[in-house]
Amino acid sequence: MGAANLFLSIGVYSYRISNIDSYAILLNFWHLGYALHKRKEILLMKMKRILSLLLSILITVSLAAATAPAALAESPVWDGSVADSFAGGSGTTEDPYQIENGAQLALLAKQADNGETGYKSYVLTRDIDLGNKPWTPIGTKRLAYCVFEGDFDGGGHAVTNLFVDTRAPEGYSDTAYAALFGYVDLGTIRNLFVSGRVQSTGCKTIMAGGIAGFIGGTTTNSESGTESGSLISGCIFAGSVSVKAEETDSGRAYAYAGGIAGNIGHANEVLNCQNNGEIYCESSHQVYVGGIAGSNSGSVFNCRSTGNVTGISAVTTFLSGGQGYMNYVGGIVGRNYGYLNSPAISNCLNAGAVVGKGGELYAGGIVGENLCQRDITLKSALNYGTVSSCTNLGNVSGMSEVKSYIGSTTAAYVGGVAGGIRGFGRGQARITDCYSVGGVSCSDGAAGGVVGVYKNGVNNWMTVEYCYAAGAVTGSEEAVLGGVIGLVTDGEPTVSDCSYYQSEDTNRDLNGIGKNDFGVVLDPLSVEAFGDWSHFSGWDQDLWKLGKALDPSISPVTARPILKNPDESDKSVPVLGISLDRTSLTLVVGERAKLTASFFPPDGAGQPLLWGTSDPAVVKVDEDGNVTAVALGSARIAVAVGDLGAVCSLTVVPARLGSFSEEGGVLSIPVLCGSDGTAILAAYNAKGQFLGASAAALTAGKEVAASFSLPEGAEAIRVFVVDRNWSPLIPCGETAVK
């Protein structure tokens, strides 16, 4: 009988003490069990003799043949290849192409570069690990048709370990699009989590984001006349986006960076998204950077950003004119800009720090600058650049290093909501129903609790209303500081129903408006006044409520108006996403564990959850997410809130081994068994020769630390677990390598 035929699947767990590629022996537990007649004493006395006997019979067998089957496999790591086809589907809305691994996702990128994604649908059917291998964005814009135009549904799955390091395609363009999706033209991306690193340097123009570099394209409904474009919805990014655009011989450099998208075009939308990544953007000239998007000419609704945002305009040379070195930095959007269109930011919350440095700087907790303009000679309806129902919890700071250059003077304009606001022609810029409790500081220029600078345009098309600030406003002696607005440059400001709380951290007394030529006065409110709803009786109570006993680390004001949505304390806000702390779990029969659900946005925590199991005979779960393993097998645990849900896959095994530890020549490993039994540790030298063994009694449901004093020359330890009938149990473990 051949050596391989002597073995059954007995669940051997091996611990390698040094890097050995194979062993010369395997234990046959069935033969061993019969010889020992269930007695542990006989095991210790006879193991060496039996193993020596087996050594004379067996030939070299690889370790892989001896180890137990691995636990449920995680998502395979992408090897850099491109698939020939998708996992299924025909590409229609009803039957989308199915993507289940990195190679198939790379196939989508290849199709986009060939202009083959238009009007086609794709769905992610499982999590994908891109393994930090260089990724070519889906839609490089290498040529005009190299874009993503289809519909991509992430299915609630994750693309992890993304690594993008993109340059402009040589010989084609001086613009780089760096993201999972580079250039999206009338496309849709939804229900997707992405984590990883996105970076790009050395190009004249860079548009980078966690999900997409640029989303654009518009189409007009022939019946209603309304326009629409690309859409990113229900997406979350975690990781980092870092870009640096550099001046070329052809002129100025432009850098756009955002946690979700670098640049959002006219009539395009980002909805229900969250950024948890660090965003860094640098340019030798113009910078557009935000927690969600660098620049927005469309719509950003119901989004959150918790990552820090940094924008640096590293001015190295001077050009004539006043627009060469602009730096727009925002917790949500760097610049909200409309011309012949009405951009909007609504119902958004920022909790990250916002830092701007260099150039003519506009830094805000929500938006760097809110600018809307339209040629006054056009007689059509007004444009509206709107920031509404937004909350800033983060600190905002700015410093302008360059004081002047040909044709202009630089300064830092910093605000809790917006660094600057400007309307021009028939464009009206509005900030309404917003508040900031983050600190605001600047080195020069102007800083305001709500708005840094109010730059009035022709016809005075600007409004700031129903806003307040409760954070400290500080700055150098050169800076103009205001509780609501720092500086008004042109025209009488239209400011109504706005107030501020002057904290003790302020380095000097503040007026509501730091500097204006029209005698407009806004008085501060005391802590007590902030807690009295009568001071805000004219505010829309469908949007606002009076918050009680808020976390003092968020604001010095313990009772004040807060927006119902977003709101850092309100538990009634709609839940847009839900996840579990573990997506897979292995338990021993009788073992218990707890699953914890997380919400997006986090404000939704506390809402009732519905738990369920696919097989109660294998795994049970209670209303609090407590799981109990009942019998061998596999099952899924699901949690749901409304029509959203998340799933954890569970495997129940008879026994499980923990991690090896070694101290003073004694090696230990925790063993948990679902029944009474024995754990046997056997030592071998580099040639696979048996050196000795130790045994530990196992009690059902109780973890036992099996230990062994290593014999001299020991190079490997194998662990064998048997029940009280000496039947082998298969542990849930792979080879452990030291």
Secondary structure, DSSP 4 states (H G I P E B T S, - for coil): --GGGG-----BEEEESS--S-BS----HHHHHHHHTT-HHHHHHHHHHHHHHHHHH---B-HHHHBPPPSS--PPBP-S---SS-SB--SSSSSPEEE-SHHHHHHHHHHHHTT--TT-EEEE-S-EE-TT-B---S---SSTT-SB-SEEEEEEEEEEEEEEE--PPTTT-SEEEESSEEEEES-EEEEEEEEEEEEEEEESEEEEESSEEEEE-EEE-TTT--EEE-EEEEEEEEEEEEEEE--BTTB--EEEEESSEEEE-TT-EEES-EE-SEEEEEESSEEEEESSEEEESSEEES-EE-S-EEEEE---S--SSSSSSEEEEESSEEEEEEESS--EEES-EE-S-EEEESSEEEEESSEEEEEEEE-TT--SPPEEEEEES-EE-S-EEEE----EETTEE--EEEESSEEEEEEEETEEEEEEEEEE-S-EEESSSEEESSEEEEE--GGG-EEEEEEEE-S-EEE-TTSEEEEEEEEEEES---EEEEEE---TT-SS--EEEEE-SS-----B--HHHHT-GGGGTTS-TTTEEEE-S--TTT-S-SSEEEESSS-SS-TTSPP-EEEES-SEEEEETT-EEE--EEEESGGGTTS--EEEES-TTTEEE-TT-EEEE-SSEEEEEEEEETTEEEEEEEEEESEEE---EEETTEEEEEEEESSSEEEEEEEE-TT--EEEEEEEEE-TT--EEEEEEPPTT--EEEEEEEETT--B--BS---EE-
